[in-house]
Amino acid sequence: MHRYPTSFIILSALGLLCAIPGLVSIAGFGAVIHPVLDDPMAGLAFIVSAIALFGSAAFPLVIRKLQAGDDA
């Protein structure tokens, strides 16, 4: 069984949680969640944050793969 690093799982989950309201806001339904999300630029900020979180989540995964390659 393949174990993912805990930091990868947490950062990926946070990225997903940021992406959902961002996509809803960009689609034009942000006011349903919160009045501030009625502005599409707020949705863009959430999308950029989600991309940054997914990028940050990749680092622990790559480091784990590099460590596994050194042990072989």
C-alpha positions as MATLAB code, in Angstrom:
seq = 'MHRYPTSFIILSALGLLCAIPGLVSIAGFGAVIHPVLDDPMAGLAFIVSAIALFGSAAFPLVIRKLQAGDDA';
ca = [
       0.000    0.000    0.000;
       1.289    3.423   -0.920;
       1.323    5.990    1.892;
       1.164    9.648    1.011;
       2.855   12.210    3.261;
       0.476   13.838    5.723;
       1.461   17.320    4.587;
       0.593   16.363    0.997;
      -2.878   15.228    2.043;
      -3.552   18.297    4.197;
      -2.324   20.826    1.613;
      -4.218   19.075   -1.194;
      -7.419   19.109    0.869;
      -6.971   22.810    1.608;
      -6.360   23.447   -2.089;
      -9.566   21.652   -2.940;
     -11.437   23.631   -0.289;
     -10.123   26.870   -1.821;
     -10.933   25.801   -5.368;
     -14.610   25.073   -4.694;
     -15.713   28.594   -3.641;
     -13.403   30.047   -6.288;
     -15.088   28.122   -9.065;
     -18.535   28.907   -7.674;
     -17.673   32.607   -7.547;
     -16.260   32.672  -11.068;
     -19.365   30.845  -12.329;
     -21.451   33.726  -10.976;
     -23.061   32.005   -8.006;
     -20.749   33.374   -5.302;
     -23.480   35.437   -3.648;
     -25.154   32.169   -2.636;
     -22.192   31.419   -0.347;
     -21.306   34.936    0.821;
     -21.956   38.464   -0.508;
     -18.221   39.170   -0.834;
     -17.899   36.273   -3.287;
     -20.296   38.006   -5.677;
     -17.224   39.698   -7.191;
     -15.425   37.411   -9.708;
     -12.057   38.790   -8.559;
     -12.661   37.159   -5.167;
     -13.089   33.882   -7.005;
      -9.847   34.484   -8.848;
      -8.065   35.018   -5.525;
      -9.401   31.671   -4.299;
      -8.277   29.936   -7.507;
      -4.767   31.406   -7.245;
      -4.601   30.315   -3.603;
      -5.714   26.806   -4.575;
      -3.007   26.580   -7.233;
      -0.405   27.719   -4.699;
      -1.610   25.104   -2.199;
      -1.478   22.331   -4.819;
       2.037   23.436   -5.745;
       3.059   23.394   -2.087;
       1.536   19.936   -1.702;
       3.727   18.601   -4.494;
       6.981   19.261   -2.607;
       6.534   16.663    0.175;
       5.386   14.115   -2.394;
       8.443   14.676   -4.582;
      10.758   14.522   -1.585;
       9.178   11.228   -0.498;
       9.660    9.798   -4.005;
      13.290   10.932   -4.059;
      13.900    9.323   -0.675;
      12.347    6.075   -1.898;
      14.680    6.140   -4.894;
      17.737    6.556   -2.652;
      16.762    3.597   -0.489;
      16.596    1.221   -3.449;
];
